[in-house]
Amino acid sequence: GSLVVNYPFDDDEQGIAIYSKSPDDAVFQKLALAYSKENTKMYQGSPCKDMYPTEYFPHGITNGAQWYNVPGGMQDWNYLHTNCFEVTIELGCVKYPKAEELPKYWAQNRRSLLQFMKQV
């Protein structure tokens, strides 16, 4: 896991980790930033220093393909075939948090979710 909002495209023609700009890149960046700005730890961009010391996401967002290449990903497929604007929100460095930690996740993401919904 990580703590970041990633947006299309998740792959590119070369199959390497490189920025892959969609026609609606500015809109996707705006949506991703709307979410990340309300989550202080996410917005700082280095959420998992113990696990991934060199990983950095400026303002808590990343283009999917620039992070790592995922051919045939769901958010790209939905964008290209149904015009659905999807982002992937990674909520934490621990993939399976303990149940007692879930209220902390809610507290960290409540304002982000509300701000994200306001973008509609």
N, CA, C and O atoms as CSV, one atom per row, in Angstrom:
chain,resi,resn,atom,element,x,y,z
A,1,GLY,N,N,0.815,-1.193,0.000
A,1,GLY,CA,C,0.000,0.000,0.000
A,1,GLY,C,C,0.855,1.251,0.000
A,1,GLY,O,O,2.081,1.199,0.097
A,2,SER,N,N,0.181,2.357,-0.109
A,2,SER,CA,C,0.806,3.657,-0.034
A,2,SER,C,C,-0.264,4.661,0.356
A,2,SER,O,O,-1.391,4.286,0.680
A,3,LEU,N,N,0.086,5.915,0.325
A,3,LEU,CA,C,-0.862,6.974,0.664
A,3,LEU,C,C,-0.755,8.019,-0.439
A,3,LEU,O,O,0.051,8.946,-0.360
A,4,VAL,N,N,-1.582,7.853,-1.466
A,4,VAL,CA,C,-1.480,8.677,-2.670
A,4,VAL,C,C,-2.762,8.535,-3.484
A,4,VAL,O,O,-3.481,7.544,-3.354
A,5,VAL,N,N,-3.043,9.525,-4.318
A,5,VAL,CA,C,-4.114,9.420,-5.307
A,5,VAL,C,C,-3.438,9.325,-6.664
A,5,VAL,O,O,-2.678,10.210,-7.055
A,6,ASN,N,N,-3.721,8.247,-7.374
A,6,ASN,CA,C,-3.135,8.104,-8.708
A,6,ASN,C,C,-4.239,8.202,-9.756
A,6,ASN,O,O,-5.385,7.821,-9.517
A,7,TYR,N,N,-3.862,8.721,-10.919
A,7,TYR,CA,C,-4.836,9.015,-11.969
A,7,TYR,C,C,-4.306,8.539,-13.321
A,7,TYR,O,O,-3.104,8.324,-13.475
A,8,PRO,N,N,-5.209,8.373,-14.309
A,8,PRO,CA,C,-4.816,7.861,-15.628
A,8,PRO,C,C,-3.812,8.778,-16.338
A,8,PRO,O,O,-3.705,9.982,-16.100
A,9,PHE,N,N,-3.132,8.134,-17.179
A,9,PHE,CA,C,-3.119,6.743,-17.595
A,9,PHE,C,C,-2.193,5.921,-16.701
A,9,PHE,O,O,-1.218,6.430,-16.147
A,10,ASP,N,N,-2.525,4.639,-16.576
A,10,ASP,CA,C,-1.713,3.718,-15.777
A,10,ASP,C,C,-0.665,2.977,-16.595
A,10,ASP,O,O,0.168,2.260,-16.042
A,11,ASP,N,N,-0.707,3.147,-17.888
A,11,ASP,CA,C,0.339,2.537,-18.714
A,11,ASP,C,C,0.619,3.438,-19.909
A,11,ASP,O,O,-0.064,4.439,-20.126
A,12,ASP,N,N,1.618,3.070,-20.664
A,12,ASP,CA,C,1.967,3.818,-21.862
A,12,ASP,C,C,2.395,2.839,-22.954
A,12,ASP,O,O,2.542,1.643,-22.704
A,13,GLU,N,N,2.589,3.346,-24.138
A,13,GLU,CA,C,2.913,2.488,-25.285
A,13,GLU,C,C,4.240,1.764,-25.129
A,13,GLU,O,O,4.430,0.694,-25.708
A,14,GLN,N,N,5.167,2.332,-24.351
A,14,GLN,CA,C,6.486,1.738,-24.205
A,14,GLN,C,C,6.544,0.691,-23.092
A,14,GLN,O,O,7.499,-0.084,-23.022
A,15,GLY,N,N,5.529,0.662,-22.221
A,15,GLY,CA,C,5.512,-0.315,-21.136
A,15,GLY,C,C,6.519,-0.023,-20.033
A,15,GLY,O,O,6.964,-0.934,-19.335
A,16,ILE,N,N,6.874,1.241,-19.877
A,16,ILE,CA,C,7.830,1.611,-18.828
A,16,ILE,C,C,7.191,2.641,-17.889
A,16,ILE,O,O,6.154,3.222,-18.208
A,17,ALA,N,N,7.807,2.855,-16.757
A,17,ALA,CA,C,7.300,3.830,-15.796
A,17,ALA,C,C,7.673,5.240,-16.250
A,17,ALA,O,O,8.768,5.730,-15.975
A,18,ILE,N,N,6.735,5.880,-16.952
A,18,ILE,CA,C,6.932,7.231,-17.473
A,18,ILE,C,C,5.579,7.938,-17.473
A,18,ILE,O,O,4.548,7.283,-17.632
A,19,TYR,N,N,5.560,9.236,-17.299
A,19,TYR,CA,C,4.305,9.989,-17.285
A,19,TYR,C,C,3.524,9.708,-18.559
A,19,TYR,O,O,4.048,9.838,-19.665
A,20,SER,N,N,2.280,9.326,-18.392
A,20,SER,CA,C,1.422,8.999,-19.523
A,20,SER,C,C,0.170,9.869,-19.426
A,20,SER,O,O,-0.789,9.528,-18.733
A,21,LYS,N,N,0.197,10.972,-20.118
A,21,LYS,CA,C,-0.831,12.014,-20.022
A,21,LYS,C,C,-2.099,11.643,-20.784
A,21,LYS,O,O,-2.045,11.296,-21.963
A,22,SER,N,N,-3.231,11.719,-20.105
A,22,SER,CA,C,-4.510,11.500,-20.765
A,22,SER,C,C,-5.001,12.834,-21.333
A,22,SER,O,O,-4.494,13.887,-20.944
A,23,PRO,N,N,-5.970,12.809,-22.237
A,23,PRO,CA,C,-6.519,14.064,-22.761
A,23,PRO,C,C,-7.129,14.948,-21.665
A,23,PRO,O,O,-7.213,16.165,-21.830
A,24,ASP,N,N,-7.546,14.352,-20.566
A,24,ASP,CA,C,-8.163,15.090,-19.454
A,24,ASP,C,C,-7.221,15.181,-18.255
A,24,ASP,O,O,-7.675,15.202,-17.111
A,25,ASP,N,N,-5.934,15.234,-18.506
A,25,ASP,CA,C,-4.934,15.230,-17.441
A,25,ASP,C,C,-5.173,16.331,-16.407
A,25,ASP,O,O,-5.071,16.073,-15.207
A,26,ALA,N,N,-5.485,17.535,-16.841
A,26,ALA,CA,C,-5.703,18.650,-15.905
A,26,ALA,C,C,-6.886,18.382,-14.980
A,26,ALA,O,O,-6.841,18.711,-13.795
A,27,VAL,N,N,-7.939,17.786,-15.521
A,27,VAL,CA,C,-9.109,17.457,-14.696
A,27,VAL,C,C,-8.740,16.392,-13.670
A,27,VAL,O,O,-9.095,16.503,-12.497
A,28,PHE,N,N,-8.032,15.369,-14.111
A,28,PHE,CA,C,-7.617,14.311,-13.186
A,28,PHE,C,C,-6.718,14.857,-12.080
A,28,PHE,O,O,-6.853,14.468,-10.920
A,29,GLN,N,N,-5.809,15.751,-12.434
A,29,GLN,CA,C,-4.948,16.346,-11.408
A,29,GLN,C,C,-5.771,17.149,-10.406
A,29,GLN,O,O,-5.513,17.098,-9.204
A,30,LYS,N,N,-6.753,17.883,-10.896
A,30,LYS,CA,C,-7.614,18.674,-10.012
A,30,LYS,C,C,-8.388,17.769,-9.054
A,30,LYS,O,O,-8.474,18.061,-7.861
A,31,LEU,N,N,-8.946,16.681,-9.563
A,31,LEU,CA,C,-9.681,15.739,-8.714
A,31,LEU,C,C,-8.764,15.110,-7.665
A,31,LEU,O,O,-9.126,15.008,-6.493
A,32,ALA,N,N,-7.589,14.694,-8.094
A,32,ALA,CA,C,-6.638,14.065,-7.179
A,32,ALA,C,C,-6.198,15.047,-6.094
A,32,ALA,O,O,-6.121,14.681,-4.921
A,33,LEU,N,N,-5.913,16.277,-6.475
A,33,LEU,CA,C,-5.500,17.287,-5.497
A,33,LEU,C,C,-6.616,17.649,-4.532
A,33,LEU,O,O,-6.362,17.909,-3.356
A,34,ALA,N,N,-7.853,17.667,-5.023
A,34,ALA,CA,C,-8.982,17.960,-4.142
A,34,ALA,C,C,-9.016,16.971,-2.978
A,34,ALA,O,O,-9.322,17.339,-1.844
A,35,TYR,N,N,-8.701,15.728,-3.273
A,35,TYR,CA,C,-8.673,14.700,-2.222
A,35,TYR,C,C,-7.430,14.856,-1.350
A,35,TYR,O,O,-7.542,14.910,-0.126
A,36,SER,N,N,-6.270,14.928,-1.949
A,36,SER,CA,C,-5.025,14.879,-1.173
A,36,SER,C,C,-4.809,16.106,-0.284
A,36,SER,O,O,-4.217,15.988,0.789
A,37,LYS,N,N,-5.274,17.261,-0.706
A,37,LYS,CA,C,-5.070,18.482,0.086
A,37,LYS,C,C,-5.704,18.399,1.465
A,37,LYS,O,O,-5.246,19.055,2.402
A,38,GLU,N,N,-6.746,17.604,1.594
A,38,GLU,CA,C,-7.447,17.489,2.869
A,38,GLU,C,C,-6.859,16.396,3.769
A,38,GLU,O,O,-7.311,16.219,4.901
A,39,ASN,N,N,-5.871,15.676,3.283
A,39,ASN,CA,C,-5.202,14.636,4.069
A,39,ASN,C,C,-3.736,15.065,4.209
A,39,ASN,O,O,-2.929,14.864,3.301
A,40,THR,N,N,-3.412,15.650,5.344
A,40,THR,CA,C,-2.095,16.257,5.546
A,40,THR,C,C,-0.948,15.311,5.255
A,40,THR,O,O,-0.005,15.681,4.554
A,41,LYS,N,N,-1.010,14.115,5.772
A,41,LYS,CA,C,0.082,13.162,5.558
A,41,LYS,C,C,0.224,12.797,4.084
A,41,LYS,O,O,1.339,12.680,3.574
A,42,MET,N,N,-0.908,12.616,3.398
A,42,MET,CA,C,-0.879,12.304,1.970
A,42,MET,C,C,-0.280,13.473,1.192
A,42,MET,O,O,0.583,13.268,0.338
A,43,TYR,N,N,-0.721,14.680,1.474
A,43,TYR,CA,C,-0.308,15.868,0.731
A,43,TYR,C,C,1.191,16.135,0.855
A,43,TYR,O,O,1.803,16.706,-0.049
A,44,GLN,N,N,1.779,15.721,1.977
A,44,GLN,CA,C,3.216,15.929,2.183
A,44,GLN,C,C,4.062,15.104,1.213
A,44,GLN,O,O,5.203,15.467,0.927
A,45,GLY,N,N,3.516,14.003,0.707
A,45,GLY,CA,C,4.150,13.287,-0.388
A,45,GLY,C,C,5.115,12.161,-0.071
A,45,GLY,O,O,5.528,11.440,-0.980
A,46,SER,N,N,5.488,11.986,1.187
A,46,SER,CA,C,6.406,10.894,1.563
A,46,SER,C,C,5.801,10.077,2.696
A,46,SER,O,O,6.325,10.088,3.810
A,47,PRO,N,N,4.723,9.380,2.434
A,47,PRO,CA,C,3.964,8.745,3.515
A,47,PRO,C,C,4.564,7.468,4.094
A,47,PRO,O,O,4.318,7.166,5.262
A,48,CYS,N,N,5.321,6.726,3.345
A,48,CYS,CA,C,5.787,5.405,3.790
A,48,CYS,C,C,7.308,5.359,3.865
A,48,CYS,O,O,7.933,4.453,3.313
A,49,LYS,N,N,7.896,6.321,4.538
A,49,LYS,CA,C,9.362,6.438,4.570
A,49,LYS,C,C,10.053,5.193,5.103
A,49,LYS,O,O,11.137,4.840,4.638
A,50,ASP,N,N,9.436,4.522,6.077
A,50,ASP,CA,C,10.054,3.313,6.633
A,50,ASP,C,C,10.088,2.170,5.615
A,50,ASP,O,O,11.041,1.392,5.578
A,51,MET,N,N,9.051,2.075,4.800
A,51,MET,CA,C,8.945,0.995,3.820
A,51,MET,C,C,9.595,1.353,2.483
A,51,MET,O,O,10.277,0.530,1.873
A,52,TYR,N,N,9.373,2.590,2.037
A,52,TYR,CA,C,9.859,3.042,0.732
A,52,TYR,C,C,10.546,4.401,0.907
A,52,TYR,O,O,9.947,5.433,0.603
A,53,PRO,N,N,11.780,4.417,1.387
A,53,PRO,CA,C,12.450,5.676,1.734
A,53,PRO,C,C,12.645,6.660,0.578
A,53,PRO,O,O,12.765,7.862,0.816
A,54,THR,N,N,12.680,6.184,-0.648
A,54,THR,CA,C,12.909,7.089,-1.775
A,54,THR,C,C,11.616,7.485,-2.499
A,54,THR,O,O,11.646,8.308,-3.414
A,55,GLU,N,N,10.497,6.909,-2.096
A,55,GLU,CA,C,9.240,7.207,-2.777
A,55,GLU,C,C,8.750,8.605,-2.386
A,55,GLU,O,O,8.678,8.943,-1.204
A,56,TYR,N,N,8.418,9.401,-3.391
A,56,TYR,CA,C,7.920,10.750,-3.159
A,56,TYR,C,C,6.854,11.076,-4.193
A,56,TYR,O,O,7.060,10.888,-5.392
A,57,PHE,N,N,5.712,11.566,-3.719
A,57,PHE,CA,C,4.605,11.966,-4.585
A,57,PHE,C,C,4.329,13.446,-4.335
A,57,PHE,O,O,3.742,13.788,-3.308
A,58,PRO,N,N,4.736,14.335,-5.245
A,58,PRO,CA,C,4.471,15.754,-5.030
A,58,PRO,C,C,2.985,16.025,-4.781
A,58,PRO,O,O,2.131,15.675,-5.596
A,59,HIS,N,N,2.704,16.638,-3.674
A,59,HIS,CA,C,1.332,16.971,-3.253
A,59,HIS,C,C,0.428,15.750,-3.093
A,59,HIS,O,O,-0.796,15.875,-3.124
A,60,GLY,N,N,1.024,14.574,-2.922
A,60,GLY,CA,C,0.243,13.376,-2.648
A,60,GLY,C,C,-0.499,12.801,-3.831
A,60,GLY,O,O,-1.443,12.030,-3.657
A,61,ILE,N,N,-0.084,13.166,-5.039
A,61,ILE,CA,C,-0.735,12.620,-6.235
A,61,ILE,C,C,0.336,12.118,-7.201
A,61,ILE,O,O,1.497,12.521,-7.132
A,62,THR,N,N,-0.086,11.224,-8.109
A,62,THR,CA,C,0.840,10.752,-9.140
A,62,THR,C,C,0.069,10.245,-10.352
A,62,THR,O,O,-1.044,9.729,-10.239
A,63,ASN,N,N,0.677,10.403,-11.482
A,63,ASN,CA,C,0.193,9.751,-12.686
A,63,ASN,C,C,0.497,8.265,-12.521
A,63,ASN,O,O,1.624,7.901,-12.186
A,64,GLY,N,N,-0.484,7.413,-12.749
A,64,GLY,CA,C,-0.314,5.983,-12.523
A,64,GLY,C,C,0.888,5.380,-13.218
A,64,GLY,O,O,1.661,4.651,-12.596
A,65,ALA,N,N,1.058,5.672,-14.496
A,65,ALA,CA,C,2.169,5.085,-15.251
A,65,ALA,C,C,3.525,5.608,-14.793
A,65,ALA,O,O,4.532,4.908,-14.904
A,66,GLN,N,N,3.555,6.832,-14.281
A,66,GLN,CA,C,4.822,7.356,-13.792
A,66,GLN,C,C,5.256,6.621,-12.526
A,66,GLN,O,O,6.448,6.433,-12.283
A,67,TRP,N,N,4.267,6.206,-11.717
A,67,TRP,CA,C,4.568,5.460,-10.492
A,67,TRP,C,C,5.025,4.053,-10.864
A,67,TRP,O,O,6.149,3.659,-10.552
A,68,TYR,N,N,4.154,3.296,-11.530
A,68,TYR,CA,C,4.513,1.989,-12.091
A,68,TYR,C,C,3.500,1.632,-13.160
A,68,TYR,O,O,2.330,2.001,-13.057
A,69,ASN,N,N,3.931,0.932,-14.168
A,69,ASN,CA,C,3.126,0.620,-15.342
A,69,ASN,C,C,2.156,-0.523,-15.060
A,69,ASN,O,O,2.557,-1.587,-14.587
A,70,VAL,N,N,0.866,-0.292,-15.358
A,70,VAL,CA,C,-0.172,-1.320,-15.182
A,70,VAL,C,C,-0.990,-1.410,-16.471
A,70,VAL,O,O,-1.959,-0.668,-16.632
A,71,PRO,N,N,-0.622,-2.297,-17.382
A,71,PRO,CA,C,-1.415,-2.451,-18.603
A,71,PRO,C,C,-2.783,-3.065,-18.307
A,71,PRO,O,O,-2.890,-4.022,-17.540
A,72,GLY,N,N,-3.816,-2.514,-18.916
A,72,GLY,CA,C,-5.158,-3.069,-18.768
A,72,GLY,C,C,-5.821,-2.782,-17.433
A,72,GLY,O,O,-6.706,-3.528,-17.014
A,73,GLY,N,N,-5.414,-1.721,-16.759
A,73,GLY,CA,C,-5.992,-1.378,-15.458
A,73,GLY,C,C,-7.426,-0.892,-15.572
A,73,GLY,O,O,-7.848,-0.389,-16.613
A,74,MET,N,N,-8.166,-1.051,-14.484
A,74,MET,CA,C,-9.591,-0.710,-14.449
A,74,MET,C,C,-9.845,0.774,-14.697
A,74,MET,O,O,-10.748,1.118,-15.459
A,75,GLN,N,N,-9.060,1.670,-14.064
A,75,GLN,CA,C,-9.378,3.086,-14.244
A,75,GLN,C,C,-9.127,3.538,-15.683
A,75,GLN,O,O,-9.861,4.384,-16.192
A,76,ASP,N,N,-8.127,3.004,-16.334
A,76,ASP,CA,C,-7.896,3.343,-17.740
A,76,ASP,C,C,-8.999,2.766,-18.629
A,76,ASP,O,O,-9.496,3.444,-19.528
A,77,TRP,N,N,-9.371,1.533,-18.379
A,77,TRP,CA,C,-10.411,0.894,-19.199
A,77,TRP,C,C,-11.718,1.681,-19.082
A,77,TRP,O,O,-12.351,1.990,-20.091
A,78,ASN,N,N,-12.117,2.002,-17.859
A,78,ASN,CA,C,-13.362,2.748,-17.666
A,78,ASN,C,C,-13.305,4.132,-18.303
A,78,ASN,O,O,-14.294,4.600,-18.866
A,79,TYR,N,N,-12.169,4.776,-18.216
A,79,TYR,CA,C,-12.016,6.095,-18.828
A,79,TYR,C,C,-12.132,6.005,-20.349
A,79,TYR,O,O,-12.854,6.790,-20.965
A,80,LEU,N,N,-11.431,5.057,-20.951
A,80,LEU,CA,C,-11.410,4.940,-22.407
A,80,LEU,C,C,-12.702,4.394,-22.998
A,80,LEU,O,O,-13.091,4.795,-24.095
A,81,HIS,N,N,-13.379,3.483,-22.290
A,81,HIS,CA,C,-14.531,2.793,-22.866
A,81,HIS,C,C,-15.884,3.268,-22.358
A,81,HIS,O,O,-16.909,2.992,-22.983
A,82,THR,N,N,-15.904,3.979,-21.235
A,82,THR,CA,C,-17.204,4.426,-20.704
A,82,THR,C,C,-17.206,5.903,-20.333
A,82,THR,O,O,-18.219,6.417,-19.859
A,83,ASN,N,N,-16.085,6.595,-20.540
A,83,ASN,CA,C,-15.937,8.006,-20.192
A,83,ASN,C,C,-16.113,8.253,-18.692
A,83,ASN,O,O,-16.518,9.339,-18.278
A,84,CYS,N,N,-15.810,7.254,-17.898
A,84,CYS,CA,C,-15.888,7.354,-16.444
A,84,CYS,C,C,-14.528,7.842,-15.928
A,84,CYS,O,O,-13.497,7.236,-16.219
A,85,PHE,N,N,-14.533,8.912,-15.179
A,85,PHE,CA,C,-13.296,9.485,-14.644
A,85,PHE,C,C,-13.017,8.851,-13.290
A,85,PHE,O,O,-13.661,9.186,-12.295
A,86,GLU,N,N,-12.063,7.941,-13.254
A,86,GLU,CA,C,-11.702,7.249,-12.016
A,86,GLU,C,C,-10.296,7.616,-11.592
A,86,GLU,O,O,-9.414,7.858,-12.415
A,87,VAL,N,N,-10.115,7.648,-10.290
A,87,VAL,CA,C,-8.789,7.732,-9.700
A,87,VAL,C,C,-8.672,6.574,-8.720
A,87,VAL,O,O,-9.680,6.021,-8.281
A,88,THR,N,N,-7.457,6.213,-8.384
A,88,THR,CA,C,-7.232,5.173,-7.391
A,88,THR,C,C,-6.674,5.851,-6.148
A,88,THR,O,O,-5.661,6.548,-6.209
A,89,ILE,N,N,-7.342,5.641,-5.031
A,89,ILE,CA,C,-6.924,6.260,-3.779
A,89,ILE,C,C,-6.321,5.189,-2.885
A,89,ILE,O,O,-7.013,4.292,-2.405
A,90,GLU,N,N,-5.020,5.304,-2.673
A,90,GLU,CA,C,-4.304,4.404,-1.762
A,90,GLU,C,C,-4.396,5.041,-0.375
A,90,GLU,O,O,-3.947,6.172,-0.184
A,91,LEU,N,N,-4.971,4.327,0.590
A,91,LEU,CA,C,-5.268,4.920,1.890
A,91,LEU,C,C,-4.229,4.710,2.973
A,91,LEU,O,O,-4.352,5.288,4.052
A,92,GLY,N,N,-3.217,3.907,2.722
A,92,GLY,CA,C,-2.220,3.735,3.767
A,92,GLY,C,C,-1.107,2.784,3.385
A,92,GLY,O,O,-1.216,2.008,2.436
A,93,CYS,N,N,-0.039,2.866,4.149
A,93,CYS,CA,C,1.149,2.061,3.899
A,93,CYS,C,C,0.939,0.598,4.269
A,93,CYS,O,O,1.616,-0.282,3.737
A,94,VAL,N,N,0.012,0.337,5.170
A,94,VAL,CA,C,-0.289,-1.023,5.605
A,94,VAL,C,C,-1.500,-1.512,4.816
A,94,VAL,O,O,-2.575,-0.916,4.884
A,95,LYS,N,N,-1.323,-2.582,4.081
A,95,LYS,CA,C,-2.393,-3.075,3.215
A,95,LYS,C,C,-3.604,-3.594,3.991
A,95,LYS,O,O,-4.744,-3.391,3.572
A,96,TYR,N,N,-3.361,-4.260,5.111
A,96,TYR,CA,C,-4.454,-4.804,5.921
A,96,TYR,C,C,-4.356,-4.274,7.345
A,96,TYR,O,O,-3.823,-4.954,8.222
A,97,PRO,N,N,-4.874,-3.046,7.589
A,97,PRO,CA,C,-4.792,-2.492,8.938
A,97,PRO,C,C,-5.698,-3.244,9.915
A,97,PRO,O,O,-6.686,-3.866,9.524
A,98,LYS,N,N,-5.339,-3.167,11.174
A,98,LYS,CA,C,-6.150,-3.794,12.216
A,98,LYS,C,C,-7.458,-3.025,12.375
A,98,LYS,O,O,-7.511,-1.818,12.136
A,99,ALA,N,N,-8.505,-3.726,12.777
A,99,ALA,CA,C,-9.834,-3.135,12.912
A,99,ALA,C,C,-9.821,-1.921,13.838
A,99,ALA,O,O,-10.513,-0.937,13.575
A,100,GLU,N,N,-9.053,-1.980,14.904
A,100,GLU,CA,C,-9.025,-0.866,15.853
A,100,GLU,C,C,-8.368,0.395,15.272
A,100,GLU,O,O,-8.486,1.477,15.847
A,101,GLU,N,N,-7.682,0.255,14.143
A,101,GLU,CA,C,-7.066,1.409,13.487
A,101,GLU,C,C,-8.007,2.099,12.498
A,101,GLU,O,O,-7.707,3.198,12.029
A,102,LEU,N,N,-9.130,1.476,12.177
A,102,LEU,CA,C,-10.034,2.026,11.170
A,102,LEU,C,C,-10.588,3.410,11.530
A,102,LEU,O,O,-10.728,4.240,10.632
A,103,PRO,N,N,-10.911,3.701,12.796
A,103,PRO,CA,C,-11.362,5.071,13.106
A,103,PRO,C,C,-10.318,6.137,12.751
A,103,PRO,O,O,-10.677,7.247,12.360
A,104,LYS,N,N,-9.040,5.807,12.884
A,104,LYS,CA,C,-7.970,6.735,12.497
A,104,LYS,C,C,-8.016,6.999,10.985
A,104,LYS,O,O,-7.849,8.135,10.541
A,105,TYR,N,N,-8.243,5.946,10.210
A,105,TYR,CA,C,-8.340,6.108,8.760
A,105,TYR,C,C,-9.530,6.991,8.390
A,105,TYR,O,O,-9.439,7.830,7.493
A,106,TRP,N,N,-10.636,6.794,9.084
A,106,TRP,CA,C,-11.819,7.627,8.835
A,106,TRP,C,C,-11.499,9.088,9.152
A,106,TRP,O,O,-11.828,9.978,8.368
A,107,ALA,N,N,-10.872,9.335,10.277
A,107,ALA,CA,C,-10.535,10.706,10.664
A,107,ALA,C,C,-9.596,11.357,9.642
A,107,ALA,O,O,-9.741,12.541,9.339
A,108,GLN,N,N,-8.646,10.599,9.115
A,108,GLN,CA,C,-7.690,11.141,8.152
A,108,GLN,C,C,-8.312,11.404,6.779
A,108,GLN,O,O,-7.804,12.229,6.020
A,109,ASN,N,N,-9.402,10.712,6.455
A,109,ASN,CA,C,-9.947,10.779,5.100
A,109,ASN,C,C,-11.338,11.377,4.983
A,109,ASN,O,O,-11.816,11.583,3.867
A,110,ARG,N,N,-12.002,11.663,6.092
A,110,ARG,CA,C,-13.376,12.186,6.044
A,110,ARG,C,C,-13.455,13.480,5.238
A,110,ARG,O,O,-14.269,13.595,4.322
A,111,ARG,N,N,-12.619,14.442,5.573
A,111,ARG,CA,C,-12.644,15.735,4.869
A,111,ARG,C,C,-12.250,15.556,3.390
A,111,ARG,O,O,-12.786,16.233,2.512
A,112,SER,N,N,-11.319,14.648,3.132
A,112,SER,CA,C,-10.915,14.372,1.747
A,112,SER,C,C,-12.083,13.842,0.930
A,112,SER,O,O,-12.301,14.265,-0.205
A,113,LEU,N,N,-12.832,12.914,1.513
A,113,LEU,CA,C,-13.979,12.339,0.808
A,113,LEU,C,C,-15.038,13.394,0.523
A,113,LEU,O,O,-15.612,13.425,-0.566
A,114,LEU,N,N,-15.299,14.259,1.502
A,114,LEU,CA,C,-16.291,15.321,1.304
A,114,LEU,C,C,-15.837,16.289,0.208
A,114,LEU,O,O,-16.630,16.687,-0.646
A,115,GLN,N,N,-14.568,16.660,0.241
A,115,GLN,CA,C,-14.032,17.568,-0.781
A,115,GLN,C,C,-14.076,16.916,-2.166
A,115,GLN,O,O,-14.368,17.577,-3.163
A,116,PHE,N,N,-13.785,15.629,-2.214
A,116,PHE,CA,C,-13.834,14.884,-3.476
A,116,PHE,C,C,-15.255,14.900,-4.046
A,116,PHE,O,O,-15.448,15.121,-5.242
A,117,MET,N,N,-16.245,14.666,-3.183
A,117,MET,CA,C,-17.650,14.672,-3.637
A,117,MET,C,C,-18.071,16.058,-4.123
A,117,MET,O,O,-18.883,16.165,-5.041
A,118,LYS,N,N,-17.538,17.106,-3.528
A,118,LYS,CA,C,-17.872,18.464,-3.952
A,118,LYS,C,C,-17.437,18.745,-5.386
A,118,LYS,O,O,-17.971,19.651,-6.025
A,119,GLN,N,N,-16.497,18.000,-5.886
A,119,GLN,CA,C,-15.998,18.220,-7.245
A,119,GLN,C,C,-17.041,17.893,-8.319
A,119,GLN,O,O,-16.925,18.343,-9.460
A,120,VAL,N,N,-18.053,17.115,-7.952
A,120,VAL,CA,C,-19.106,16.762,-8.906
A,120,VAL,C,C,-19.802,18.030,-9.383
A,120,VAL,O,O,-20.725,17.960,-10.195
